[in-house]
């Protein structure tokens, strides 16, 4: 879509990750393997020597899966055809069935190194580092690239909304009409075909094709009336595992965090990185244990960025922004509701952060939080699930959104699923939309004429 021509400016985080520890030690990862080996060697020389082998493992994951991203998912039987040697069988065993803790134990001895490499395996997923399948989750997050930097996480100038704005400008350039603030009440179906949508204000928009970027549950359990869908399909949609894990805390700051590990409020390289607070695998597992019992984590895992440290345009001069994604925050609470529990959880988040950056509370100018319930109310994310369904292996590939319906074409003719609930899943990658568009173009001659 040539989005750079329409204002999109993307950058990889550099440094890539800052991981401080309670004893004032830290790991600062860069997009440079040799530099990372030197960093890890401060904790374990054996781990530093193991890093290239570990990176090669994930390079193999990317070589296997990246070619499948911009195409319909590979059927399970075809995937099995790749498993024709003992080495290949062991590789597939690891990426599909093992936890990230088990994979890390095969390569590393340092608890700090393992904790720093495990966090992406539980980012956005209601699972602990010892949950089977979390090795795959980490691998999913390593796919793709930013500006040619493989496996990197990135940021767009102007904030995440800059991605949507560039998409809108590109679409308008090619003749699209983009409407916002136009809530869809239902997808209209006649004689088994999608014929348009009805808006909340009663207006209707007719179309030969409807693409839904809403999640599968919202699309098929709320927007399409059940009589238009096979009962077994509805049942399968109902069984998709949807689970929130994140609570967002946005902070406006008068100064940058002064980390005990690297003191100072003047901008430094670590302020530009993604920052993780999770001192051990056990810490991560305890945070998950709380959540699976219906309690927001007593000591949450924090992952955050300070957008203004990389992009001064997002804050007034001398001021800063921070977005914290705190895990774990279950949608269903054992006690109370998110309307009453949000503020206490926000305070616990600040308690944890204050242990690492003691100036954080006095630096706050304003704060705002988004609970999993807020994410459902405000953004239409069922149960606050940002991935439109867990990205664990049993809900990926041809199982996404449900077995038998992974080609973006849905039981209602002319209705396509194009969001994160379709292959290849969540993340700001655009691949589900691309693949759904290809399916529409393939079907367009018949859709245009109304042929069966």
N, C-alpha and C positions, 0 to 999 in steps of 0.2 A: 504493500500500500504506500510505499515511499513516505513513511510518516516523518522522516527527518525534513522532508520538503514542506511539511505542514506544522513544523515547529517542535517536533519531539527531539529532545536532547537527553540521551541516556549516558550514564557513567557507571562503571563498576566501583564498588566500595574499595577504597585503598587507604589504609589497611583494610583487610577483609573482616577481621574479627578481633575484638579486644575481650579477653576473658580474665577478669580479676579474681583473686582468691582472698579469703578472710585474713590470711597472714601477710597480706600486702604484696605477695608475689603475683605474677600475671603471665599470661600468654598473649602475644600480639602477632596474629597471623597476617601475612601479606600474600599477594598473588604471585608468589615466588617460592618455589619448592626449596631451593637452597637456603633461603632466609628462614623458612619454616623449620628446616632441619636444625639450623643453629639455635632457634628458639626452643625447640623441643629438647635439644641436648642439655639444656639447663636443668631439665627434670630427669632425663634418662638418655644416656648415649645409645642404649639398645633401641629405644623408641625412635630416636633420630634415624638410626640405620634402617628401621622398619618402615619409615614413612614412604619411601619410594614404592615399596611393595604394596602398601595400602592404597596409594594413589593409583597404581597400575590396576588394582582390583576394580576401582570405580571407573577407570578408563574403559575397562572391559564392559562394565555395565552400560556406559554411554554408547559404546560401539554396537552393542546388541539392541538397545532401545531407541536411540535417537532416530534411526531411519524409520521407526514406526510412528513417530509423533504426527507427521503431516500426512496421514493416511488412515483409513478405517482400521480398527484394531485387528491384530493378527489372531485368528482362532486358536484356541488352546492346543488343538491337535497339530497345528503348524508350528507353534512354539516348541512342542515336544520333539519335533523333527530336528531341532538344533542340538538336542541332548543326545549326542551319538558317541561320546567318549566319557570315561570316568571323570575326567577333569571338568568337562562341560556339565555333567550331572551334579558334581559337587558345587560348581558355581551357581547353578540354578537353585540348588538346595539352600544355599546361603542367602541369595537375594529374595527368595520367596518365603522361606519358612523360619529363618533365624531372627532373633532380636538384634538390635544394634549392639547391645552389651556383649552378646556372644561373638559377634564379628570382631569387635574391638579387642576382646580378650585374646583372639588369635594373633594379634599383631603387637599389642602394647602392654606395658607393665605399670606405667604411671597412672594413678587414679586421676590426677589433674589432666593429663593428656587425654585420657578416655572421656572424661566429662566434657572437655572442650570440643571434642569431635562428635559427641552424641547428640547435641542439642537440636540439630536440624531434623533428627529422626523423630522428634516428638513435637516439632513446631506445627501448630494448627491441628494436631491429631490427639484425640483422647486416648493416650497410650503412654506407658512408661518405657524406659529404655530396655526393660527385660520382657516386654510384650513381643511375642512372635510376630514377624512381619514388619517391624520397625526398621530393619535394615533396608527394606525396599523403600520405605518412606524417605529415608535419607537419600537413597539413590535417586528418587524422583526429583528431589530438590537440587540435584547436581546436574540435571539435564539442561541443555541449551547453553547460551553464552550471552554476554553483554559486551558489545564492541569487539568481538573476537576472543574475549576472555572466557574460556570454557569453565563451566560450573560456577561462575561468579554470581553473586547477588548484586543488584544495581539500584540506582536511584535516578529519577528524571528531574531535570531542572524545572522548578515551579511546583513541585509536589506531585503526588500520584495522580491528581486530577489532570495534569498535563497530558497523560496518556489518553484519557477520554476525550480531552479537547482536540488533540491532534487527530484522533479517529473521526471525530465529528467534522472537523474541517476537511479531511480527505473525503468523507462521505458526501458532504455538501458539494464539494468540487465536482464530484461525479454525478450530481443530480439528486441526491437523497434529501428527503425532508426529515429532519430530526426534531422530535417533539419530546419535551421533558415536562414533568409535573402532570403527566397524563396516565393515571392509574388504570390498568386493565382489570375489568371485572370478570370477564370470561372470554375464552376463545370460542368463536362461533363455529358450529359444525352443522353441515347439512348433507344428508345421504352419505355419511362416512367421510366427508371431505372438510377440511378447514377452509372457511370462506371469509375469515377476518376476525376482528375482535370487537368486543363491546367495552367502552370505557366506563369508568365509575359515574360519570355525569350523564350516561345514557346514550351518548353518541356512538355510532358504529363506524368502523373503518373496514372496507371490503378489500380482500386480497386473494390472489390465487395461492399464495404461500404464506405461512406463518412460521417464524423461527422464534423459539422461546429460549432466552438466556436466563430465565428463572430456573430454580433448581427442580429436579424431577418431582419431588413431592408437591411443591407449590403448583407446578404445571399440571400434573395429572390428578391430584387429589383436591385441587381448589379451582383451577382455571378451566379445566375440561370437565364437563358433566359426565358422571360415571356411566350413564347409559350409552355413551359413545365409545366406550373402551371395553375390551375383553376382561372379564372378571379375574382371570388368572394374571393378566398384566397388572391390574390394579393391586392385587395381592402382593405381587413381586415388588412393586413400587413401595407399598406400605412396609415391606420388610427391609428396605435399604437402611443400613446403619447410618444415621445422622446423629452427630454428637458435637456440641460445642466444646471448645477447650480454652478459648482465649477471652480475656477481659482487657479492654483497651483503656489505658489511662493517658490522656494527652495533657502535657504541661507546657505552660508559657513561663519562661525563666528569665530572670534579670542577669544571670551569669551561668556559665557552664559548670557542670558538676566537678567538684574538686576531689578526685579519687585518691584515696590513701595509697594505692599502688603506684600511681604516677601523679604526684601532687601538682596543683596549679589550675587556675581558671582561665588563663590565656589559652587560646586554641592550640591544641597539640594533635599529633597524628591519631592518637587513640580516640579522640573525640569524633573523628570522621568515620570511624568503623561501626559496624554492627557490634553491639555490646551484649554479652550474655552473662547473667549471674546464676550460676548453678555449680557449686563447688565440687560436687561428686555425683556419681551415678546413683548412689544411695539417696542423696538429696532429691534428685529428679524422681526417683521411684516413690519416695515418701510423699512428694507433692501430688503424684498421680494417685497414690493410695487414698489420700484424703478425698480427691475428686470422685473416684469411683464409688465412694460411699456417700456421695451427695453433699460433700462439704467443699467450699472453695479452699484451696491449699493453704494450710497454716503458714508455711514458708514457701511462697510461690517461686517458680522459675521465671526470671525476668529476661526478656529479650527486647532491646530498645535501640533507637537511633535518635540522633540529634540532627534533624534535617538542616538546620541553620548552619551547622559546622561545615557542611559541604556546599550549601546553597543559601547565600545571604538574602536572596530575594524573598524567602518565606517568612521573615521576621523583621521588625523595625531595627534600625541600627543599634547595636549594643545589646540586643535582646536575642533570646534563643527559644527554639521549640524542641520538645522531646515527645516521642510517642513510644509508650511502653506496652508491649503485649505480654500480659501476665498469664501464666499457666499454673494451675489448671482451674477452670471455672465451669463447672457442670451446668447444664441448662436446668435440670431438675434438682432442687435443693431439698435436703432432708429436713431442714428447719428454716422457717421464714420464707421470704421471696427475695428476688433480686432488687425489688423496690426498697426493701429494708436492709439488705445485706451488702449493697454496693459500696456504701461509704466505709463500713468497717474493713472490707477487703481492700479498698483503695488505701486506707491507712496502713494495713499490713504490708502492702507493696512498698509504701514509702519507708516503713520500718526496715525492710530488707535493704532497700537502696541506700538508706542512711548509714548502714554499717560499712558501706564501701565508699560512699561520697557524703561525708558528714554535713556538708553545707546545703544539701538538696532542699530541705524544708524552707530555709530562709531565702532560697533563691526563687521560690515559686511565686509568680504573679497571679496566675489563674490556673485552674485545672478543670478537666471535663472527663467523664468516663462513659464508656459504652459497655454494658453488660451483654451477655448472650441474648437476653430477652430484648434489650434495646436493638440489637442487630437484627432480630426477627421483626420487631415492630417498624424500625426505621428503614431497613434495607431489604426486607422480604426474605431474609436468609432463614430458612426453616431451622428451628432449634439453634440458631446462631452459628451454623456450620459454614465456615467460609469456603470449604472445598465442595459444597453441594453433595456431601456424602464422603465418608472416610476414604482416604487414599491408601488403605491397606490392601494387600494383594488380592483378597477375595472379592474386592469391588473394583478391580481394574481390568484393563484389556477388554476382551469380549464379554466380561461380566458387567460392564458399565454402560448404561445405568443398571440394566438387568439383563440376564442371559437371554439371547434371542433378539435383542433390540439395541444392538451396539453400532448400527450403521448410520445413526443420526436420524433415520426415517422412523417415524413412530406409527402406532396402529391407526391413527387418523391420517388419511392421505393428505399430503400437502402440509403436514405439521412436522417440524424438525426441531430437535433439541440441539442447541449450539453452545451451551455454557459448560461450566466446570463439571456438571453431572454427567457429561459425555466424555468419551476417550479424547485425549489422554489424561484428563483430570484437572485438578486445581492448580493454581499458580497463575501469575500474570504473564501468560505465554501466547494467548490468542489461538492456540492450535485447535481447540474444539470448534471455534467459530470458522476457522479456515476450512476444516474438514466438512462441517455442515454445509458451508457455501458450495464446496465442490459437489456434494451430494445433490443440492438443489440444481446446480448447473447441469448435472448429468440427467436429472429428471425433467428439466425445464421444457423440452419439446412437448412432452405429454401433458405437463401441468398447464402450459400455455393454451393448449387446445382443448383441455378438459377431457382428454382421453383417459380410459381406465388404466 
